[in-house]
Amino acid sequence: MDELLEYLTGVLEPDEPIEPETELFSSGLLDSVLMIGLIMFIEQKCGIQVRAEDVTLDNFDTPERIKNFVESAS
């Protein structure tokens, strides 16, 4: 989780700290271009393949949801 939060903070440069429940996509912090970079980061760091149908708000809207998705995909 720490690496994910560090990555997101570095890429998004938010005004407020990113917490596990921070809404990324639905709040507008993360756009579709940045989502591609996030998916590449996850695939490289976690050694998993993220399919297009996996990229949903349920899986990717918060760091906590991303962590849960990665754990279930591993």
C-alpha positions in Angstrom: 0.0 0.0 0.0 2.8 2.4 0.8 4.3 2.1 -2.7 0.9 2.7 -4.2 0.3 5.8 -2.1 3.8 7.1 -2.9 3.2 6.5 -6.7 -0.1 8.2 -6.6 1.2 11.2 -4.6 4.1 11.6 -7.0 1.9 11.4 -10.2 -1.1 13.3 -9.0 0.6 16.0 -6.8 -2.6 16.4 -4.7 -3.3 19.4 -2.4 -4.3 16.9 0.4 -2.6 13.7 1.3 -3.9 10.6 -0.5 -5.5 8.2 2.0 -6.6 4.6 1.4 -10.2 5.8 1.0 -9.4 8.8 -1.2 -11.6 8.7 -4.3 -9.3 9.0 -7.3 -11.3 8.7 -10.5 -14.7 9.8 -9.4 -13.2 12.9 -7.7 -11.3 13.9 -10.9 -7.9 13.4 -9.3 -7.2 10.6 -11.8 -8.0 10.9 -15.5 -8.0 8.2 -18.2 -4.4 9.0 -19.3 -3.1 8.8 -15.7 -5.1 5.6 -15.3 -3.0 3.9 -18.0 0.1 4.8 -16.1 -1.4 3.4 -12.9 -2.3 0.2 -14.5 1.2 -0.2 -15.9 2.7 0.5 -12.4 0.4 -2.2 -10.9 1.2 -4.7 -13.6 5.0 -4.2 -13.2 5.0 -4.0 -9.4 2.6 -6.9 -8.7 3.3 -9.1 -11.7 -0.4 -9.3 -12.7 -2.3 -8.6 -15.9 -5.0 -6.1 -15.6 -7.8 -6.8 -18.2 -9.9 -4.0 -19.6 -13.0 -5.4 -17.9 -11.2 -5.2 -14.5 -10.8 -1.4 -14.8 -14.0 -0.3 -12.9 -14.7 2.1 -10.1 -15.3 -0.9 -7.9 -11.6 -2.0 -8.5 -9.8 1.3 -9.0 -11.5 4.3 -7.5 -9.6 4.3 -4.2 -6.2 3.0 -3.1 -7.9 0.5 -0.8 -10.0 -0.9 -3.7 -6.9 -1.2 -5.8 -5.1 -3.1 -3.0 -8.1 -5.4 -2.7 -8.2 -6.0 -6.5 -4.5 -6.8 -6.6 -4.8 -9.2 -3.7 -7.7 -11.0 -5.4 -5.9 -11.1 -8.8 -2.6 -12.5 -7.3 
